[in-house]
Amino acid sequence: MSLMRRFSTVLLPIVGALALSACGINSVPTAQEEAKAKWADVQAQYQRRSNLVGNLVATVKAAGKQEQDTLVKVTEARAKATSVQVNAEDLSDPAKVAQFQAAQAQLSQGLGRLLASVEAYPDLKTNENYLNLQSQLEGTENRIAVAIRDYNGAVQAYNTRIRTFPDAIGAKIIHGAKPMTPFQATTPGAEEAPKVDFGN
């Protein structure tokens, strides 16, 4: 009997540890941290775009005084987009994520108008600084699209994990996990990068 008791004393913790590991103890926070890291990538790419927009506005401003209204709107949209911050804890709040998305969409629309207005300035389209900014902006828009896709994939994996057995047990009881909000286009076509080809 003492051998059986000793055997169960050794075996029970091992079985218990295995059971707990199958209930999302580690996998839920791992998936959550992955989604948070992907969100940080989204924010970094939007910050990069914001920095480029400032340089683009300055370059266009020097070339065309008539476009002051468009430049003011883009500058205001850029300021709003950078003022709306969503940290990792806010990713479960659809309203905060939607506010961030709307601010970024407004900047995208203003940027599209600014880029379209450049058609009136043939000298600007050959300006080396402008061409460099145009290329960087196009690359950044592509990076944003990739970062959003990766974030949404990580959110889907996390949301699936916290809703499926056996991880749902640990997610609910131990972690109090809430679903995260995916990034969605707030206006039709907003997920598309603005066209920055001026027929050069």
The 8 nearest C-alpha neighbors of each residue, nearest first, counted from 0:
[[1, 3, 2, 4, 5, 6, 7, 8],
 [0, 2, 4, 3, 5, 6, 7, 8],
 [3, 1, 5, 0, 4, 6, 7, 8],
 [4, 2, 6, 0, 1, 5, 7, 8],
 [3, 5, 1, 7, 6, 2, 8, 0],
 [4, 6, 8, 2, 3, 7, 1, 9],
 [5, 7, 3, 9, 4, 8, 10, 2],
 [6, 8, 10, 4, 9, 5, 11, 3],
 [9, 7, 5, 6, 10, 11, 4, 12],
 [10, 8, 6, 7, 11, 12, 5, 13],
 [9, 11, 7, 13, 8, 12, 6, 14],
 [10, 12, 14, 13, 7, 8, 9, 15],
 [13, 11, 15, 14, 10, 16, 9, 8],
 [12, 14, 16, 10, 15, 11, 17, 9],
 [13, 15, 11, 17, 16, 12, 18, 10],
 [14, 16, 12, 18, 13, 17, 11, 19],
 [17, 15, 13, 19, 18, 14, 12, 20],
 [16, 18, 20, 14, 15, 19, 13, 21],
 [19, 17, 15, 21, 16, 20, 14, 22],
 [20, 18, 22, 16, 21, 17, 15, 24],
 [21, 19, 17, 22, 18, 24, 16, 23],
 [20, 22, 18, 19, 23, 165, 17, 166],
 [23, 21, 166, 169, 165, 19, 20, 168],
 [22, 24, 166, 169, 26, 27, 25, 21],
 [23, 25, 20, 169, 22, 26, 19, 27],
 [26, 24, 23, 27, 28, 29, 20, 22],
 [25, 27, 23, 29, 28, 24, 30, 166],
 [26, 28, 23, 30, 29, 25, 31, 170],
 [29, 27, 31, 30, 26, 25, 32, 24],
 [28, 30, 26, 32, 27, 31, 25, 33],
 [31, 29, 33, 157, 27, 28, 32, 26],
 [32, 30, 28, 34, 33, 29, 157, 27],
 [31, 33, 35, 29, 34, 30, 28, 36],
 [32, 34, 30, 36, 31, 35, 29, 37],
 [33, 35, 153, 37, 31, 32, 36, 154],
 [36, 34, 32, 38, 37, 33, 87, 31],
 [37, 35, 39, 33, 38, 34, 32, 40],
 [36, 38, 150, 40, 34, 39, 35, 33],
 [39, 37, 35, 41, 40, 36, 150, 34],
 [38, 40, 36, 42, 37, 41, 43, 35],
 [39, 41, 37, 43, 38, 42, 146, 44],
 [42, 40, 38, 146, 44, 39, 43, 147],
 [43, 41, 39, 45, 40, 44, 46, 38],
 [44, 42, 40, 46, 41, 45, 39, 47],
 [43, 45, 47, 41, 46, 42, 143, 48],
 [44, 46, 48, 42, 47, 43, 49, 41],
 [47, 45, 49, 43, 44, 48, 42, 50],
 [48, 46, 44, 50, 45, 49, 43, 51],
 [49, 47, 45, 51, 46, 50, 52, 139],
 [48, 50, 46, 52, 47, 51, 45, 77],
 [49, 51, 47, 48, 53, 52, 46, 54],
 [50, 52, 48, 54, 53, 49, 55, 47],
 [53, 51, 55, 49, 54, 50, 56, 48],
 [54, 52, 56, 51, 50, 55, 57, 49],
 [53, 55, 57, 51, 52, 56, 58, 50],
 [54, 56, 52, 58, 57, 53, 51, 59],
 [55, 57, 59, 53, 58, 54, 60, 52],
 [58, 56, 60, 54, 55, 59, 61, 53],
 [57, 59, 55, 61, 56, 60, 54, 129],
 [58, 60, 62, 56, 61, 57, 63, 55],
 [61, 59, 57, 62, 63, 58, 56, 64],
 [60, 62, 59, 58, 63, 57, 64, 56],
 [63, 61, 59, 60, 123, 58, 64, 120],
 [64, 62, 60, 65, 61, 66, 59, 120],
 [63, 65, 66, 67, 60, 62, 61, 59],
 [66, 64, 63, 67, 68, 60, 69, 62],
 [65, 67, 69, 64, 68, 63, 70, 116],
 [66, 68, 70, 69, 65, 64, 71, 60],
 [69, 67, 71, 70, 66, 72, 65, 73],
 [70, 68, 72, 71, 66, 67, 113, 73],
 [69, 71, 67, 73, 68, 72, 74, 66],
 [70, 72, 74, 68, 69, 73, 67, 75],
 [73, 71, 75, 69, 74, 70, 76, 68],
 [74, 72, 109, 76, 70, 75, 71, 77],
 [73, 75, 77, 71, 72, 76, 70, 78],
 [74, 76, 72, 78, 77, 73, 71, 79],
 [77, 75, 106, 73, 79, 78, 74, 80],
 [76, 78, 74, 80, 75, 79, 106, 73],
 [79, 77, 75, 81, 76, 80, 82, 74],
 [80, 78, 82, 76, 77, 81, 75, 102],
 [81, 79, 102, 77, 103, 82, 78, 83],
 [80, 82, 78, 79, 83, 77, 84, 49],
 [83, 81, 79, 80, 84, 78, 77, 102],
 [84, 82, 81, 80, 99, 79, 85, 102],
 [83, 85, 82, 86, 99, 81, 80, 95],
 [86, 84, 89, 95, 96, 87, 83, 99],
 [85, 87, 89, 88, 84, 90, 39, 38],
 [86, 88, 89, 90, 35, 85, 38, 39],
 [87, 89, 86, 90, 91, 85, 92, 35],
 [90, 88, 92, 86, 87, 91, 85, 95],
 [91, 89, 179, 92, 87, 88, 180, 96],
 [90, 92, 179, 89, 180, 178, 93, 177],
 [91, 93, 89, 90, 94, 95, 96, 180],
 [94, 92, 96, 95, 180, 97, 91, 90],
 [95, 93, 97, 92, 96, 98, 99, 91],
 [96, 94, 98, 97, 93, 92, 99, 89],
 [95, 97, 99, 93, 98, 94, 100, 92],
 [98, 96, 100, 94, 95, 99, 93, 101],
 [99, 97, 95, 101, 96, 100, 94, 102],
 [98, 100, 96, 102, 97, 101, 83, 103],
 [99, 101, 97, 103, 98, 102, 104, 96],
 [102, 100, 104, 98, 103, 99, 185, 97],
 [103, 101, 80, 105, 99, 104, 100, 98],
 [102, 104, 106, 100, 105, 80, 101, 107],
 [105, 103, 107, 101, 106, 102, 100, 189],
 [106, 104, 102, 108, 103, 107, 101, 76],
 [105, 107, 76, 109, 103, 104, 108, 77],
 [108, 106, 104, 110, 105, 109, 111, 103],
 [109, 107, 111, 105, 110, 106, 104, 112],
 [110, 108, 73, 106, 112, 111, 107, 113],
 [109, 111, 113, 107, 112, 108, 106, 114],
 [110, 112, 108, 114, 109, 113, 193, 107],
 [113, 111, 115, 109, 110, 114, 116, 108],
 [114, 112, 110, 116, 115, 111, 69, 109],
 [113, 115, 111, 117, 116, 112, 110, 195],
 [114, 116, 112, 117, 113, 118, 111, 195],
 [115, 117, 113, 118, 114, 119, 112, 66],
 [116, 118, 119, 114, 115, 120, 113, 123],
 [119, 117, 116, 120, 115, 121, 197, 124],
 [120, 118, 117, 116, 121, 115, 63, 123],
 [119, 121, 123, 117, 118, 122, 124, 63],
 [122, 120, 124, 123, 119, 118, 125, 117],
 [123, 121, 124, 120, 125, 126, 62, 119],
 [124, 122, 126, 125, 120, 121, 62, 129],
 [123, 125, 121, 122, 126, 120, 130, 129],
 [124, 126, 123, 122, 127, 130, 121, 129],
 [127, 125, 123, 129, 128, 124, 130, 122],
 [126, 128, 130, 129, 131, 125, 124, 123],
 [129, 127, 131, 130, 126, 132, 58, 133],
 [128, 130, 132, 126, 131, 127, 133, 58],
 [131, 129, 133, 127, 132, 128, 126, 134],
 [130, 132, 128, 134, 129, 133, 127, 135],
 [133, 131, 135, 129, 134, 130, 136, 128],
 [134, 132, 130, 136, 131, 135, 129, 137],
 [133, 135, 131, 137, 132, 136, 130, 138],
 [136, 134, 132, 138, 137, 133, 139, 131],
 [137, 135, 139, 133, 138, 134, 132, 140],
 [136, 138, 134, 140, 139, 135, 133, 141],
 [139, 137, 135, 141, 136, 140, 142, 134],
 [138, 140, 142, 136, 141, 137, 135, 143],
 [141, 139, 143, 137, 192, 142, 138, 136],
 [140, 142, 144, 138, 139, 143, 145, 137],
 [143, 141, 139, 145, 144, 140, 146, 138],
 [142, 144, 140, 146, 141, 145, 44, 147],
 [143, 145, 141, 147, 142, 146, 148, 140],
 [144, 146, 148, 142, 143, 147, 149, 141],
 [147, 145, 143, 41, 149, 148, 144, 40],
 [148, 146, 150, 144, 149, 145, 41, 151],
 [147, 149, 145, 151, 146, 150, 152, 144],
 [150, 148, 152, 146, 147, 151, 145, 153],
 [151, 149, 37, 147, 153, 152, 148, 38],
 [150, 152, 154, 148, 181, 153, 149, 147],
 [153, 151, 149, 155, 150, 154, 148, 156],
 [152, 154, 34, 156, 150, 155, 151, 157],
 [155, 153, 151, 157, 156, 152, 34, 158],
 [154, 156, 152, 158, 153, 157, 159, 151],
 [157, 155, 153, 159, 154, 158, 160, 152],
 [156, 158, 160, 154, 30, 159, 155, 31],
 [159, 157, 155, 178, 161, 160, 156, 154],
 [160, 158, 156, 162, 157, 161, 155, 163],
 [159, 161, 157, 158, 162, 163, 156, 166],
 [162, 160, 167, 170, 158, 159, 163, 166],
 [163, 161, 167, 159, 160, 158, 164, 166],
 [164, 162, 167, 160, 161, 166, 159, 165],
 [165, 163, 166, 167, 168, 162, 22, 160],
 [164, 166, 22, 167, 168, 163, 21, 23],
 [167, 165, 23, 22, 164, 168, 169, 161],
 [166, 168, 161, 170, 162, 164, 163, 165],
 [169, 167, 166, 170, 171, 22, 165, 172],
 [168, 170, 23, 22, 173, 172, 166, 171],
 [171, 169, 167, 174, 176, 161, 168, 175],
 [172, 170, 175, 168, 169, 176, 174, 173],
 [171, 173, 169, 170, 175, 168, 174, 167],
 [172, 174, 169, 170, 171, 175, 24, 168],
 [173, 175, 170, 176, 171, 172, 169, 27],
 [176, 174, 171, 170, 173, 172, 177, 169],
 [177, 175, 174, 170, 171, 178, 161, 27],
 [176, 178, 91, 179, 175, 161, 158, 171],
 [179, 177, 158, 91, 180, 176, 161, 157],
 [180, 178, 91, 90, 154, 177, 181, 158],
 [179, 181, 91, 90, 93, 182, 178, 92],
 [182, 180, 151, 154, 183, 179, 150, 155],
 [181, 183, 151, 180, 147, 184, 96, 100],
 [184, 182, 185, 181, 100, 190, 97, 151],
 [183, 185, 190, 189, 186, 187, 182, 100],
 [186, 184, 101, 183, 100, 189, 104, 187],
 [185, 187, 189, 184, 188, 104, 101, 190],
 [188, 186, 189, 184, 185, 190, 191, 104],
 [187, 189, 190, 191, 186, 184, 192, 185],
 [190, 188, 191, 186, 184, 187, 104, 185],
 [189, 191, 188, 184, 192, 144, 183, 187],
 [192, 190, 189, 188, 193, 144, 140, 194],
 [191, 193, 140, 194, 190, 141, 189, 137],
 [194, 192, 111, 195, 191, 107, 140, 110],
 [195, 193, 196, 192, 111, 137, 114, 197],
 [194, 196, 193, 197, 137, 133, 114, 111],
 [197, 195, 198, 194, 199, 133, 137, 114],
 [198, 196, 199, 195, 118, 124, 115, 194],
 [197, 199, 196, 195, 124, 118, 194, 121],
 [198, 197, 196, 124, 125, 130, 121, 195]]
